[in-house]
Amino acid sequence: MRHLLIAVLCLLPLSAFAHDGMHMDMPKGPELGASAAFDSQGRPHVVDAADGHVRLRHSDDDGRTLSAPVEVNATAERIYAEGENRPKLAFGPHDEIYVSWSYRAPRRGPASCASPARWTAGEHFSAPLTVHHDRAEITHRFDALAVDGAGRIVIAWIDKRDLIAADAAGKPYLGAAIYYSWSDDGGASFVPERKLIDQSCECCRIALARTPDGEVAAFFRGIYGDNIRDHAYAVLRTDGQSSRVERATFSDWHIAGCPHHGPGLAIGADGVRHAVWYEASHGPAIWYGQLDPGQRPRQLLKLAGAGASHADVAASGRTVGGVEPGRCSRLSPGAATLRRRRRAFRRGPGDRQQHRCGRFAAAVAEAWPPLRGMEHRGRLSADPGDTMKRLLLALALLSPLLAIAGTLQPLAAGDVAALAKPPPHGERIIAMWALDCAYCEPNLEALATLQRAHPRDIESAIVTTDSIAQRRAIETRLRHMKMDGYPNRAYAEATPERLNFLLDPTWAARTPRVLVIRADGSRLGISGELTPTQLRKIR
């Protein structure tokens, strides 16, 4: 009899910068983020979220159809289900199914957040059990899930307890820490969490992969010096020894902001660490490289530029496949060559969409919302006749300025043209921000000061990349920042990446972001916390 165990990692209030009264309205219908994995029999399983519930489904026909959803959590919760922070899925050595997710709890609620439960086919899930032992009402989110060679359930997450402590002591602290824990008893209990590193990026997902000797390795965005956002690699030790963290990328990308782009990692049977990541030191770019922790990556290859986002990678034997929304890639072993084909979606009245890219196949279940989530399976081979077994690439995606001041308005794709239209004279400044962005408030304050100094020459609009479904939390934050008197918009599209691209094709969702549109049609885009020099460029 097969059992299903689940682990929920809780994001309590948004971040260390969240405020009392913040609230997230329960979303209706399926959300964007989803993950997929294949069991030992080759059956694909998918987890996503809808109406406050994490849903598990499987397919018996290679993804052409999906089973009826099974609700993993009996009680509806405010679940994160987006590209960087979505429900996760992994299998144990005997096809045990593990699911993890982050959810946002009210400040008045309990600090119990992570819950493994046991399910037997035809019965129900057991009650939740907390993974992290810290009960403070702070951020624990961006969970990553894996199962090691011994069957241990390993979960890593971003945690702001050390930031809170540093702030209380008046000490500087950039970003957040990464903690991890594991279960030796099939999810019945988790050991007290261990800190992996201080001062990692607070808004980018963590990539986990199993090494050839069965350990779990992590690849994540760290912070070096004064907000250099490069990546680090570490094996998550479960034997009592300390984990060694080493820098693994050296782009020297400096940004006092939230990239919102975590990396991907796949480790081949030969031990080669295949990785993909995003950086923008010389313009937005997705890179592939073979990690050599402590040294620059080998076989470095730029896969994509502006508009590319949320890449992931998978490996089987000597074959490697990479995907980012809009493109698929097959990397030839031993050669820095790339075969890339654009993905073509067929949108019809049916309840599913398919695309093929090279010999990758992907299925997106349910036509609404579009591109809610996808599962990828490859049947690629490095040599003829050498069939790739169970290659998994689990990746989740994939109006105008005259809005009434003081009232939060939705921003849909059809509203962008009017919002981004050049003004009759002077400049229009569109300030993009997010609830979980620690760097956004200083930017908004600086731009408000600039606009007050030039009221006849500067038009201002404020856009949050958070969903309009979070209206109460957004409005509370705007009032706290004293920005509620400006025209304010919130995303109202099922696919946020679409709005990102329409607003600014070179943006890639980094926050804070300032888009300056001048009367002559010229544009200036700036990511990160504004410096005095950048403010002078704006005006």
Residue pairs with C-beta under 8 A, 6 or more apart in sequence:
1 120
1 121
2 94
2 95
2 96
2 97
2 120
2 121
3 96
3 118
3 119
3 120
3 186
4 56
4 72
4 96
4 97
4 99
4 118
4 119
4 120
4 125
5 92
5 96
5 97
5 98
5 116
5 117
5 118
5 119
5 153
5 186
5 187
6 54
6 72
6 73
6 98
6 99
6 100
6 115
6 116
6 117
6 119
6 125
6 187
7 98
7 99
7 100
7 114
7 115
7 116
7 131
7 143
7 145
7 153
7 155
7 183
7 187
7 190
8 54
8 73
8 77
8 100
8 101
8 102
8 103
8 113
8 114
8 115
8 128
8 131
9 100
9 101
9 102
9 113
9 114
9 131
9 132
9 140
9 141
9 143
9 155
9 157
10 102
10 103
10 104
10 105
10 111
10 112
10 113
10 114
10 132
10 140
10 141
11 80
11 85
11 102
11 103
11 104
11 105
11 113
11 139
11 140
11 141
12 104
12 105
12 107
12 111
12 113
12 136
12 137
12 138
12 139
12 140
13 22
13 104
13 105
13 107
13 137
13 138
13 139
14 22
14 104
14 139
14 435
14 436
14 473
15 139
15 160
15 202
15 435
15 436
15 438
16 138
16 139
16 160
16 163
16 164
16 167
16 438
17 438
17 441
18 435
19 476
19 477
19 480
20 107
21 476
22 107
22 435
22 472
22 473
22 476
22 477
23 106
23 470
23 472
23 473
23 476
24 78
24 104
24 469
24 470
24 472
24 473
25 469
25 470
25 471
25 472
26 51
26 52
26 76
26 78
26 469
27 49
27 51
27 52
27 467
27 469
28 51
28 469
29 50
29 51
29 368
29 369
30 48
30 49
30 50
30 366
30 368
30 369
30 372
30 373
31 48
31 49
31 50
31 79
31 81
31 82
31 369
31 372
32 81
32 82
32 83
32 86
32 369
32 371
32 372
32 373
32 396
32 397
32 494
32 495
32 496
33 48
33 49
33 80
33 81
33 82
33 83
33 85
33 86
33 87
33 373
33 396
33 397
34 46
34 47
34 48
34 81
34 86
34 87
34 372
34 373
34 374
34 375
34 396
34 397
35 46
35 47
35 48
35 86
35 87
35 88
35 89
35 373
35 375
35 394
35 395
35 396
36 44
36 45
36 46
36 47
36 89
36 373
36 374
36 375
36 376
36 392
36 394
37 44
37 45
37 89
37 90
37 91
37 392
37 394
38 44
38 45
38 91
38 377
38 390
38 392
39 45
39 91
39 95
39 97
40 91
40 95
41 95
42 390
43 58
43 59
43 60
44 58
44 59
44 62
44 63
44 375
44 377
45 56
45 57
45 58
45 59
45 89
45 97
46 56
46 57
46 58
46 59
46 66
46 89
46 365
46 373
46 375
47 54
47 55
47 56
47 57
47 72
47 87
47 88
47 89
47 99
47 101
48 54
48 55
48 81
48 86
48 87
48 372
48 373
49 55
49 79
49 81
49 86
49 87
49 101
50 69
51 76
52 73
52 76
52 77
52 78
52 79
53 71
53 72
53 73
53 76
53 77
53 79
54 71
54 72
54 73
54 79
54 87
54 99
54 101
55 69
55 70
55 71
55 72
56 69
56 70
56 72
56 89
56 97
56 99
57 66
57 67
57 68
57 69
57 70
57 365
58 66
58 67
59 65
59 66
59 67
60 67
62 377
63 361
63 363
63 365
63 375
63 377
64 352
64 363
65 352
66 365
70 119
71 125
72 99
72 117
72 119
72 125
73 79
73 115
73 125
73 128
74 124
74 125
77 103
77 105
78 103
78 104
78 105
79 87
79 101
79 102
79 103
80 86
80 101
80 102
80 103
80 104
80 141
81 87
81 101
82 396
82 496
83 309
83 310
83 396
83 397
83 398
83 496
83 497
84 142
84 203
84 204
84 205
84 260
84 261
84 262
84 310
85 102
85 141
85 142
85 143
85 205
86 101
86 373
86 396
87 99
87 100
87 101
88 99
88 100
88 101
88 143
88 144
88 145
89 97
89 98
89 99
89 145
89 394
90 97
90 98
90 145
90 146
90 147
90 153
91 97
91 98
91 147
92 98
92 147
92 151
92 153
92 186
93 147
93 151
94 151
96 147
96 151
96 186
98 145
98 147
98 153
98 187
99 145
100 114
100 143
100 145
100 155
101 143
102 140
102 141
102 142
102 143
102 157
103 113
105 111
105 113
105 137
107 137
110 135
111 134
111 135
111 136
111 137
112 128
112 130
112 135
113 130
113 131
113 132
113 140
114 128
114 129
114 130
114 131
114 132
114 140
114 143
114 155
114 190
115 127
115 128
115 129
115 130
115 131
116 128
116 129
116 131
116 153
116 183
116 187
116 188
116 190
117 125
117 126
117 127
117 128
117 129
117 187
118 125
118 126
118 187
119 125
119 126
129 187
129 188
129 189
129 190
130 190
131 155
131 181
131 190
131 193
132 140
132 157
132 159
132 179
132 181
132 190
132 193
133 190
133 192
133 193
134 140
134 159
134 161
134 193
136 161
136 164
138 159
138 160
138 161
138 164
139 158
139 159
139 160
139 176
139 202
140 157
140 158
140 159
140 160
140 179
141 157
141 158
142 157
142 158
142 203
142 204
142 205
142 206
142 262
143 155
143 156
143 157
144 155
144 156
144 157
144 205
144 206
144 207
144 208
144 218
145 153
145 154
145 155
145 208
146 154
146 208
146 209
146 210
146 216
147 153
147 154
147 210
148 154
148 182
148 210
148 214
148 215
148 216
148 238
149 210
149 213
149 214
149 215
150 214
151 186
152 182
152 183
152 184
152 238
153 182
153 183
153 186
153 187
153 190
154 180
154 181
154 182
154 208
154 216
154 236
154 238
155 180
155 181
155 182
155 190
156 178
156 179
156 180
156 196
156 206
156 208
156 218
156 236
157 178
157 179
157 180
157 206
158 176
158 177
158 178
158 200
158 202
158 206
159 176
159 177
159 178
159 179
159 193
159 195
160 176
160 177
160 202
161 177
162 173
162 176
162 177
162 195
162 198
163 173
163 175
163 176
163 177
166 172
166 173
167 173
173 198
173 199
174 199
174 223
174 227
175 199
175 200
175 201
175 202
175 223
176 199
176 200
176 201
176 202
177 195
177 196
177 197
177 198
177 199
177 200
178 195
178 196
178 197
178 200
178 206
178 218
178 220
179 193
179 194
179 195
179 196
180 193
180 194
180 196
180 218
180 236
181 190
181 191
181 192
181 193
181 194
182 190
182 191
182 236
182 238
183 189
183 190
183 191
184 191
194 243
196 218
196 234
196 236
196 243
196 245
197 222
197 232
197 234
197 245
199 222
199 223
200 220
200 221
200 222
200 223
200 232
201 220
201 221
201 222
201 223
201 229
201 258
201 259
202 258
202 436
202 438
203 258
203 259
203 260
203 436
203 437
203 511
204 220
204 221
204 258
204 259
204 260
204 261
204 262
204 263
205 220
205 262
205 263
206 218
206 219
206 220
206 262
207 218
207 219
207 220
207 262
207 263
207 264
207 265
207 275
208 216
208 217
208 218
208 219
208 236
208 265
209 216
209 217
209 219
209 265
209 266
209 267
209 273
210 216
210 217
210 267
211 217
211 235
211 267
211 271
212 267
212 268
212 269
212 270
212 271
215 235
215 236
215 237
215 238
216 235
216 236
217 233
217 234
217 235
217 236
217 265
217 267
217 273
218 233
218 234
218 235
218 236
218 265
219 231
219 232
219 233
219 248
219 263
219 264
219 265
219 273
219 275
219 277
219 291
220 231
220 232
220 262
220 263
221 229
221 230
221 231
221 232
221 259
221 261
221 262
221 263
221 277
222 229
222 230
222 231
222 232
222 245
222 247
223 229
224 230
224 247
226 254
227 254
227 255
227 256
227 528
228 252
228 253
228 254
229 253
229 254
229 255
229 259
229 279
230 247
230 248
230 249
230 250
230 251
230 252
230 253
230 279
231 247
231 248
231 249
231 263
231 275
231 277
232 245
232 246
232 247
232 248
233 245
233 246
233 248
233 273
233 291
233 293
234 243
234 244
234 245
234 246
235 243
235 244
236 243
237 243
246 293
246 294
247 293
247 294
248 275
248 291
248 292
248 293
248 294
248 297
249 277
249 279
249 287
249 289
249 296
249 297
250 296
251 279
251 281
251 287
252 281
253 279
253 280
253 281
254 281
254 528
255 280
255 510
255 527
255 528
256 439
256 528
256 529
257 437
257 439
257 510
257 511
257 512
257 513
257 527
257 528
257 529
258 434
258 436
258 437
258 438
258 439
258 510
258 511
258 512
259 278
259 280
259 510
260 434
260 509
260 510
260 511
261 277
261 278
261 309
261 310
261 508
261 509
261 510
263 275
263 276
263 277
263 278
263 311
264 275
264 276
264 277
264 311
264 312
264 313
264 322
264 395
265 273
265 274
265 275
265 291
265 313
266 274
266 275
266 313
266 314
266 315
266 320
267 273
267 274
267 315
268 274
268 315
268 316
268 317
268 318
268 320
269 317
270 318
272 290
272 315
273 290
273 291
273 292
273 293
274 288
274 290
274 291
274 313
274 315
274 320
274 331
275 288
275 289
275 290
275 291
275 297
275 313
276 286
276 287
276 288
276 303
276 311
276 312
276 313
276 322
276 324
277 286
277 287
277 289
277 311
278 284
278 285
278 286
278 287
278 308
278 309
278 310
278 311
278 508
279 285
279 287
280 508
280 510
280 527
283 305
283 306
283 506
284 305
284 306
284 307
284 308
284 506
284 508
285 302
285 304
285 305
285 308
286 302
286 303
286 304
286 305
286 308
286 309
286 311
286 324
287 297
287 300
287 301
287 302
287 303
288 299
288 300
288 301
288 302
288 303
288 313
288 322
288 329
288 331
289 297
289 298
289 299
289 300
289 301
290 297
290 298
290 299
291 297
292 298
299 336
300 336
301 331
301 336
301 338
303 311
303 322
303 324
303 327
303 329
303 338
303 340
304 311
304 324
304 326
304 327
306 505
306 506
306 508
307 326
307 501
307 505
307 506
307 508
308 324
308 325
308 326
308 327
308 508
309 324
309 325
309 497
309 500
309 508
309 509
310 324
310 325
310 395
310 396
310 397
310 398
310 497
311 322
311 323
311 324
312 322
312 323
312 324
312 393
312 394
312 395
313 320
313 321
313 322
313 323
313 393
314 320
314 321
314 322
314 376
314 378
314 391
314 392
314 393
315 321
315 391
316 378
316 380
316 388
316 389
316 390
316 391
317 382
317 386
317 388
318 333
318 382
319 330
319 333
319 378
319 380
319 381
319 382
319 388
319 391
320 330
320 331
320 333
321 328
321 329
321 330
321 331
321 360
321 376
321 378
321 380
321 391
321 393
322 328
322 329
322 330
322 331
323 329
323 357
323 360
323 376
323 393
323 395
325 371
325 397
325 398
325 497
326 342
326 343
327 340
327 341
327 342
327 343
327 357
328 340
328 341
328 343
328 357
328 358
328 360
329 338
329 339
329 340
329 358
330 338
330 339
330 358
330 359
330 360
330 380
331 337
331 338
332 339
332 382
333 382
339 358
341 357
341 358
342 357
343 355
343 357
343 362
344 355
345 353
345 355
345 364
346 353
346 354
346 355
347 353
347 367
347 370
348 367
349 367
350 367
351 365
351 366
351 367
352 363
352 364
352 365
352 366
352 367
353 363
353 364
353 367
353 370
354 361
354 362
354 363
354 364
355 361
355 362
356 362
358 380
359 378
359 379
359 380
360 376
360 377
360 378
360 380
360 393
361 376
361 377
361 378
361 379
362 374
362 375
362 376
362 377
363 374
363 375
364 370
364 371
364 372
364 373
364 374
364 398
365 372
365 373
366 372
368 494
369 494
369 495
370 494
370 495
371 397
371 398
371 494
371 495
372 397
372 494
373 396
373 397
373 398
374 395
374 396
374 397
374 398
375 394
376 392
376 393
376 394
376 395
377 390
377 391
377 392
377 393
378 388
378 391
378 393
379 387
379 388
379 391
380 388
380 391
381 387
381 388
397 495
397 497
398 497
399 409
399 411
399 412
399 414
399 415
399 416
399 418
399 419
399 489
400 415
400 418
400 419
400 421
401 418
401 419
401 428
401 459
401 461
401 487
402 487
403 409
403 461
403 487
403 488
403 489
404 487
405 485
405 486
405 487
406 484
406 485
406 488
407 488
408 468
408 471
408 474
408 475
408 478
408 488
408 489
408 490
409 487
409 488
409 489
409 490
410 468
410 489
410 490
410 491
410 492
411 419
411 463
411 468
411 489
411 490
411 491
411 492
411 493
411 499
412 492
412 493
412 499
413 493
413 498
413 499
413 502
415 489
416 499
416 502
416 503
419 430
419 461
419 463
419 489
419 503
420 430
420 502
420 503
420 515
420 517
421 428
421 517
422 428
422 517
422 518
422 519
422 520
422 521
423 459
423 517
423 518
423 519
424 519
425 457
425 519
426 454
426 456
426 457
426 458
426 459
426 518
426 519
427 457
427 458
427 459
427 516
427 517
427 518
427 519
427 538
427 539
428 458
428 459
428 460
428 461
428 516
428 517
428 518
429 447
429 450
429 451
429 458
429 459
429 460
429 461
429 514
429 515
429 516
429 517
429 538
430 461
430 462
430 463
430 503
430 514
430 515
430 517
431 443
431 444
431 447
431 460
431 461
431 462
431 463
431 512
431 513
431 514
432 463
432 464
432 465
432 503
432 507
432 511
432 512
432 513
432 514
432 515
433 440
433 441
433 443
433 444
433 462
433 463
433 464
433 465
433 511
433 512
434 440
434 464
434 465
434 466
434 511
435 464
435 466
435 470
435 473
435 474
435 477
437 511
437 512
439 511
439 512
439 528
439 529
440 511
440 512
441 481
442 529
442 530
443 512
443 514
443 529
443 530
444 462
444 481
444 483
444 512
445 481
446 530
446 535
447 460
447 514
447 530
448 460
448 482
448 483
448 486
450 458
450 535
450 538
450 539
451 458
451 460
454 539
457 539
458 539
460 486
460 487
461 486
461 487
461 488
461 489
462 478
462 483
462 486
462 487
462 488
462 489
463 488
463 489
463 490
463 491
463 503
464 474
464 488
464 489
464 490
464 491
465 491
465 496
465 499
465 500
465 509
465 511
466 473
466 474
466 490
466 491
467 490
467 491
467 492
467 496
468 474
468 490
468 491
468 492
470 490
471 490
474 488
474 490
475 484
478 484
478 488
491 499
493 499
496 509
497 509
500 507
500 508
500 509
501 507
503 515
504 513
504 515
504 523
504 525
506 525
507 513
507 515
507 525
507 527
510 527
510 528
511 527
512 527
512 528
512 529
512 530
513 525
513 526
513 527
514 524
514 525
514 526
514 530
514 538
515 523
515 524
515 525
516 523
516 524
516 525
516 526
516 538
517 523
518 524
524 537
524 538
526 534
526 537
526 538
530 538
